């Protein structure tokens, strides 16, 4: 038997793993844990100060069995609840961002074989425990406390047995059982990617929330329907933020490990330019879940914005494996390949997205990046820009979301509208745009205006950001060649 499987002392708890029992003499309390929860406690004590990932915990506690991350969260929650009955423990189990769970290093941990060596020769384990400054546990107190702990543990054990898919969870939860049909119908309608269907879904979510305001699934669903209207309908970014942020924040207050809500919160903060908050949510998501295509979609896009192109491509490829026909996943994957200078694959995934969802609102904008500019592509883009740049409801394309404006500057330069391009560039708020894109556009304006030395200076600035990346090197080399020719 390993040392940590023998009885040990954790703060004021006397733990007997082979009996799945904990005893707190000071409070006349004895508890019985489900075997898997006790196994988790033993695992944490065995590794003490080392944070353990969800995958490692699953492998050690549930060997040769596929379990959901929710099972681990519930085991941790049950263990915390039990250990915190010792009032001297303020935090039993720590969650280390990006790494996992560990036993708090502030808790005293000792094994009976160690304590036994400190006792007089004629002393026994029972005498040692009796000599401790604790109250004697009466049989009546023990039976009462034990019954309470067994009841709580039995409820948790039953939960473990039946943890399953989204639909199974809905059926189990009493407060959502009445809305199972409406929720699943609304989810189905959102996936149709048609404005009328999404609007119907939104009405269903609102009806559910009117009667059950703490339904995390309905809160996320309502936000997601608004977000889908941003992708396929007429919603503006500003309107989506205003409606989504409070819904998602409430959803994760109710269910702290709601991975899709966390992912969408990270994405919205990223799009607002609050990268620090976005990074916090994505780090939280990395610790919680690895099987959400939505998480890998938004996390991959975040990494792409941080020039972590290899990691971004890996995350987006994972999203694609989980949801191979999701147009948003396909668009972001296409951009990842474009950044990697693999135009053939980039066009392949972009065309797949357009085939699956021909009503993608921003497709004319994206097409500028994937194809050589032609009259039909230019006409489609100008129609898109006319609607979404100057419409009051969507004015954020002209103001708040300035990267769209810089793309428009490049379009104007391509169509020989230098004066308009310079005007738009000067009016654009560049605060939340990466320097490399700003410098690239400045270089393009200078080159069009035949200020070749100025253009080369901007390309050199950009090149110094990442001299090893082709997308920085090639424009700089081209600039050197043009400058030398003149």
C-alpha positions in Angstrom: 0.0 0.0 0.0 1.3 3.4 -0.9 2.0 5.9 1.9 -0.9 8.2 0.9 -3.3 5.3 0.9 -2.6 4.7 4.6 -4.4 6.9 7.1 -3.1 10.5 7.3 -3.8 13.8 9.0 -5.0 16.8 6.9 -5.3 19.9 9.1 -7.7 18.6 11.8 -9.1 15.8 9.7 -8.2 12.1 10.3 -8.4 10.5 6.9 -8.8 6.8 6.3 -8.8 6.2 2.5 -9.4 2.5 2.7 -12.6 3.2 4.5 -13.6 6.3 2.5 -13.9 8.0 5.8 -12.9 11.4 7.4 -13.1 12.1 11.1 -13.1 15.6 12.6 -12.9 14.9 16.4 -13.1 18.6 17.4 -16.6 19.0 15.9 -17.8 15.4 16.6 -18.1 14.8 12.9 -17.5 11.7 10.8 -18.0 11.7 7.0 -18.0 9.1 4.3 -16.9 10.1 0.8 -17.7 8.5 -2.5 -14.8 6.3 -3.6 -13.9 8.6 -6.5 -13.9 11.7 -4.3 -11.6 10.0 -1.8 -9.4 8.9 -4.7 -9.1 12.5 -5.8 -8.1 13.5 -2.2 -5.5 10.8 -2.1 -4.2 12.0 -5.5 -3.9 15.6 -4.4 -2.1 14.6 -1.2 0.3 12.4 -3.2 1.3 15.3 -5.4 0.9 18.0 -2.7 2.0 21.3 -4.2 1.9 20.3 -7.9 -1.1 21.5 -9.8 -2.9 18.6 -11.6 -4.6 19.1 -14.9 -8.1 17.8 -15.7 -6.7 15.2 -18.1 -4.3 13.9 -15.5 -7.0 13.7 -12.8 -9.3 11.9 -15.2 -6.6 9.4 -16.1 -5.7 8.7 -12.5 -9.1 8.7 -10.8 -11.1 7.2 -13.6 -8.7 4.9 -15.4 -9.9 3.2 -18.6 -13.1 5.2 -18.6 -14.2 8.3 -20.4 -15.6 10.9 -18.1 -16.9 14.4 -18.6 -15.0 17.3 -17.0 -18.2 18.0 -15.1 -17.6 14.9 -13.0 -14.2 16.3 -12.0 -15.7 19.7 -11.1 -18.3 18.0 -9.0 -15.7 15.8 -7.2 -13.7 18.9 -6.4 -16.7 20.8 -5.2 -17.8 17.9 -2.9 -14.3 17.6 -1.6 -14.1 21.3 -0.9 -17.5 21.3 0.8 -16.4 18.4 3.1 -13.0 19.7 4.0 -14.3 23.2 4.7 -16.3 21.9 7.6 -13.0 22.2 9.4 -13.2 25.9 10.3 -9.4 26.2 10.3 -9.3 25.6 6.6 -10.0 28.7 4.5 -9.1 27.2 1.1 -8.7 23.5 0.8 -8.1 23.2 -2.9 -6.6 25.9 -5.1 -7.3 26.3 -8.8 -4.1 27.5 -10.6 -4.9 29.3 -13.8 -3.9 27.3 -16.9 -2.5 24.4 -14.8 -5.2 22.7 -12.7 -6.0 21.9 -9.1 -3.7 21.4 -6.1 -4.0 20.9 -2.4 -3.5 24.3 -0.6 0.1 24.5 0.6 -1.1 26.2 3.8 -2.8 23.0 5.0 -0.8 20.8 7.4 -0.4 17.3 6.0 1.2 14.4 7.9 1.1 10.6 7.6 0.4 8.4 10.5 3.7 6.5 10.0 5.5 9.8 10.5 3.4 10.8 13.6 3.8 7.3 15.1 7.6 7.8 15.2 7.2 10.8 17.4 5.1 8.9 20.1 6.4 7.2 23.2 7.0 3.5 22.8 4.0 2.4 24.8 1.6 4.8 23.1 -0.9 3.7 20.5 -2.5 5.4 17.6 -5.8 5.7 19.5 -4.0 7.1 22.6 -2.3 9.7 20.4 -5.6 10.8 18.9 -7.2 10.9 22.4 -4.3 13.1 23.7 -4.9 15.7 21.0 -6.8 18.8 22.2 -10.1 17.7 20.8 -13.5 16.8 22.2 -14.4 13.1 22.5 -16.8 11.9 19.8 -19.9 10.4 21.4 -21.6 7.5 19.6 -24.8 9.5 19.2 -23.0 12.5 17.6 -21.0 10.2 15.3 -24.1 8.4 14.1 -26.0 11.7 13.4 -23.1 13.4 11.6 -22.3 10.2 9.7 -25.9 9.9 8.5 -25.9 13.5 7.2 -22.5 13.0 5.3 -23.7 9.7 3.9 -26.8 11.3 2.5 -25.0 14.1 0.9 -22.4 11.7 -0.5 -25.1 9.5 -1.9 -26.7 12.4 -3.8 -23.3 13.2 -5.3 -22.6 9.6 -6.2 -26.0 9.4 -8.0 -25.1 12.6 -9.9 -21.8 11.0 -11.0 -23.6 7.9 -12.4 -26.0 9.9 -14.6 -23.8 12.9 -15.7 -24.2 12.9 -19.5 -25.0 15.0 -22.5 -26.7 18.4 -22.6 -30.2 16.8 -23.2 -29.8 14.4 -20.3 -28.7 17.2 -18.0 -31.8 19.2 -19.0 -34.1 16.3 -18.2 -32.5 15.8 -14.7 -32.6 19.4 -13.6 -36.1 20.1 -12.2 -36.0 23.9 -12.9 -35.3 23.2 -16.6 -37.4 20.0 -17.2 -40.4 22.1 -18.2 -38.4 23.9 -20.9 -36.6 20.9 -22.4 -38.6 21.0 -25.7 -38.4 24.8 -26.1 -34.6 24.9 -25.4 -33.8 22.1 -27.8 -36.0 23.6 -30.5 -34.4 27.0 -30.0 -30.9 25.5 -30.3 -31.9 23.8 -33.5 -33.3 27.0 -35.0 -30.1 28.9 -34.3 -28.2 26.3 -36.2 -30.2 26.9 -39.3 -28.3 30.2 -39.8 -31.4 31.9 -41.3 -32.5 35.2 -39.9 -36.2 34.2 -39.5 -35.2 31.0 -37.7 -32.8 32.8 -35.4 -35.5 35.4 -34.5 -37.8 32.6 -33.6 -35.1 31.0 -31.4 -34.6 34.4 -29.7 -38.3 34.6 -28.8 -38.2 31.1 -27.3 -35.2 31.9 -25.1 -36.9 35.1 -23.9 -40.1 33.2 -23.1 -38.1 30.7 -21.0 -36.2 33.5 -19.2 -39.4 35.3 -18.3 -40.5 32.2 -16.4 -37.0 30.9 -15.4 -34.6 33.8 -15.2 -31.7 31.6 -13.9 -31.6 29.2 -16.8 -28.0 29.3 -17.8 -28.7 27.5 -21.1 -31.4 30.1 -22.1 -29.1 33.0 -21.1 -26.4 31.7 -23.3 -28.9 30.8 -26.0 -30.3 34.3 -26.1 -26.8 35.9 -26.4 -25.8 33.4 -29.1 -28.9 34.2 -31.1 -27.9 37.9 -31.0 -24.4 37.0 -32.0 -25.7 34.9 -34.9 -27.7 37.8 -36.1 -24.5 39.7 -36.2 -23.0 37.1 -38.5 -26.0 36.5 -40.7 -28.4 39.3 -40.1 -28.6 43.1 -39.4 -27.4 43.3 -35.8 -24.6 45.7 -35.1 -21.5 45.0 -32.9 -22.6 47.6 -30.4 -26.1 46.2 -30.1 -24.7 42.7 -29.7 -22.3 43.8 -26.9 -25.0 45.6 -25.0 -27.3 42.6 -25.0 -24.7 39.8 -24.7 -22.3 40.8 -21.9 -24.9 40.9 -19.0 -26.4 37.6 -20.2 -23.1 35.8 -20.4 -21.9 37.2 -17.1 -25.1 36.0 -15.4 -24.8 32.6 -17.1 -21.3 31.9 -15.7 -22.4 33.2 -12.2 -24.9 30.4 -12.3 -22.6 27.9 -14.0 -19.0 28.9 -13.4 -17.7 26.2 -15.8 -20.0 27.0 -18.8 -17.3 26.8 -21.4 -19.2 28.2 -24.3 -20.3 31.3 -22.3 -16.7 31.8 -21.2 -15.5 31.5 -24.8 -18.0 34.0 -26.2 -17.2 36.4 -23.4 -13.5 36.2 -24.3 -14.4 36.8 -28.0 -16.6 39.8 -27.3 -13.9 41.4 -25.1 -11.3 40.8 -27.8 -13.5 42.5 -30.4 -13.9 45.4 -28.1 -10.1 45.7 -27.8 -10.0 44.6 -24.2 -7.3 42.0 -24.8 -6.3 41.6 -21.1 -9.9 40.6 -20.1 -10.2 38.4 -23.2 -7.0 36.6 -22.3 -8.2 36.0 -18.7 -11.4 34.3 -20.0 -9.5 32.1 -22.5 -7.0 31.0 -19.8 -10.0 30.0 -17.7 -11.4 28.1 -20.6 -8.2 26.3 -21.2 -8.3 24.9 -17.7 -11.9 23.8 -17.9 -12.5 22.2 -21.3 -10.9 21.0 -24.5 -13.9 19.7 -26.4 -15.8 22.8 -27.3 -15.5 23.9 -31.0 -16.7 27.3 -30.0 -13.9 27.7 -27.5 -11.2 26.6 -30.0 -12.7 28.9 -32.6 -12.5 32.0 -30.5 -9.3 31.1 -28.8 -7.7 30.4 -32.2 -8.8 33.8 -33.4 -7.4 35.4 -30.3 -4.0 33.7 -30.9 -4.1 34.9 -34.5 -4.6 38.5 -33.4 -1.5 38.0 -31.1 0.6 36.8 -34.1 0.9 33.3 -32.5 0.1 31.8 -35.9 1.2 28.2 -35.3 -0.8 27.9 -32.1 -3.7 29.6 -33.7 -3.8 27.2 -36.6 -3.6 24.2 -34.2 -6.6 25.5 -32.2 -8.6 26.3 -35.3 -7.9 22.8 -36.8 -9.2 21.4 -33.5 -12.4 23.5 -33.9 -12.7 22.2 -37.5 -12.5 18.6 -36.4 -15.2 19.2 -33.8 -17.5 21.2 -36.2 -16.3 20.7 -39.8 -19.4 22.5 -41.3 -19.4 25.6 -39.1 -19.0 28.6 -41.4 -17.3 30.7 -38.7 -14.8 28.0 -38.0 -14.1 27.7 -41.8 -13.6 31.5 -42.2 -11.1 31.7 -39.3 -9.3 28.6 -40.5 -9.1 30.1 -44.0 -7.5 33.3 -42.5 -5.0 31.1 -40.5 -3.8 29.5 -43.7 -3.7 32.9 -45.4 -1.4 34.2 -42.7 0.7 31.0 -43.2 0.9 32.0 -47.0 -1.0 28.9 -48.0 -3.5 30.7 -50.3 -4.7 27.4 -51.9 -6.0 26.0 -48.6 -7.2 29.5 -47.5 -9.4 29.7 -50.6 -10.5 26.1 -50.2 -11.9 26.7 -46.7 -13.3 30.1 -47.6 -15.2 28.6 -50.5 -16.5 25.8 -48.3 -17.8 28.4 -45.8 -19.6 30.3 -48.6 -21.1 27.1 -50.0 -22.5 26.1 -46.6 -23.7 29.6 -45.7 -24.2 31.8 -48.8 -25.8 34.4 -46.6 -22.7 35.3 -44.6 -23.1 39.0 -44.1 -19.4 39.9 -44.3 -18.5 37.6 -47.2 -17.9 40.5 -49.6 -15.4 42.0 -47.1 -13.6 38.7 -46.7 -13.4 38.1 -50.4 -11.0 41.0 -50.7 -8.4 39.0 -48.8 -8.8 35.7 -50.6 -9.0 36.8 -54.3 -7.5 39.2 -56.8 -9.7 42.3 -57.1 -12.1 42.0 -60.0 -15.0 44.2 -61.0 -17.7 41.8 -59.6 -15.8 41.5 -56.3 -15.3 45.3 -56.1 -19.0 45.8 -56.8 -20.1 43.4 -54.1 -17.7 45.0 -51.6 -18.9 48.6 -52.4 -22.5 47.5 -51.9 -21.5 45.9 -48.6 -19.6 49.0 -47.5 -22.4 51.3 -48.5 -24.8 49.4 -46.2 -22.6 48.7 -43.2 -20.3 51.7 -43.1 -22.8 54.5 -43.3 -25.9 53.0 -41.8 -26.4 54.5 -38.4 -27.3 51.1 -36.9 -23.9 49.7 -38.1 -21.7 52.8 -37.8 -19.2 51.0 -35.7 -17.6 49.8 -39.0 -16.8 53.4 -39.7 -15.8 54.4 -36.2 -15.3 51.8 -33.4 -14.1 48.9 -35.4 -11.4 50.7 -37.3 -9.6 47.7 -38.8 -12.5 47.5 -41.3 -11.7 51.1 -42.3 -8.0 50.3 -42.9 -9.1 47.4 -45.1 -11.3 50.0 -46.9 -8.2 52.2 -47.3 -6.4 49.4 -49.1 -9.5 48.9 -51.4 -9.5 52.6 -52.3 -5.8 52.4 -53.1 -6.4 49.4 -55.3 -9.1 51.4 -57.2 -6.9 54.5 -57.6 -8.7 56.6 -55.1 -5.6 57.9 -53.3 -7.1 61.1 -51.9 -10.1 59.3 -50.4 -7.8 56.7 -49.0 -5.7 59.4 -47.2 -8.8 61.0 -45.8 -10.2 57.8 -44.4 -6.9 56.8 -42.9 -6.6 60.2 -41.1 -10.1 59.8 -39.7 -9.6 56.3 -38.5 -9.1 55.7 -34.7 -6.1 53.4 -34.7 -5.9 52.8 -30.9 -6.9 49.2 -30.9 -5.3 48.1 -34.2 -2.0 46.2 -34.3 1.0 48.3 -35.3 2.0 45.9 -38.1 -1.3 46.5 -40.0 -1.2 50.3 -39.5 2.4 50.4 -40.8 1.5 48.3 -43.7 -1.3 50.6 -44.7 0.9 53.7 -44.2 3.5 52.0 -46.5 0.8 51.3 -49.1 -0.4 55.0 -49.1 3.2 56.3 -49.3 4.0 53.9 -52.2 0.9 54.9 -54.1 1.9 58.6 -53.6 5.4 57.7 -54.9 7.0 58.5 -51.5 9.1 55.3 -51.8 11.6 56.1 -49.0 8.8 56.7 -46.5 7.1 53.5 -47.6 10.3 51.5 -47.1 10.8 52.9 -43.6 7.3 51.7 -42.6 8.0 48.2 -44.1 11.3 48.1 -42.2 9.5 49.0 -39.0 7.1 46.2 -39.6 9.8 43.7 -40.5 11.6 44.3 -37.2 8.5 43.0 -35.4 9.2 39.5 -36.6 12.1 39.1 -39.0 11.5 35.3 -39.2 7.9 35.5 -40.6 7.4 35.6 -44.4 4.5 37.9 -44.2 6.9 40.6 -42.7 9.9 39.7 -44.8 8.4 39.5 -48.3 6.9 43.0 -48.4 10.1 44.5 -47.0 12.2 42.7 -49.7 9.8 43.9 -52.3 10.1 47.5 -50.9 13.9 47.3 -51.1 13.8 46.1 -54.7 11.4 48.9 -55.8 13.4 51.5 -53.9 16.7 50.4 -55.5 15.1 50.5 -59.0 14.2 54.1 -58.4 
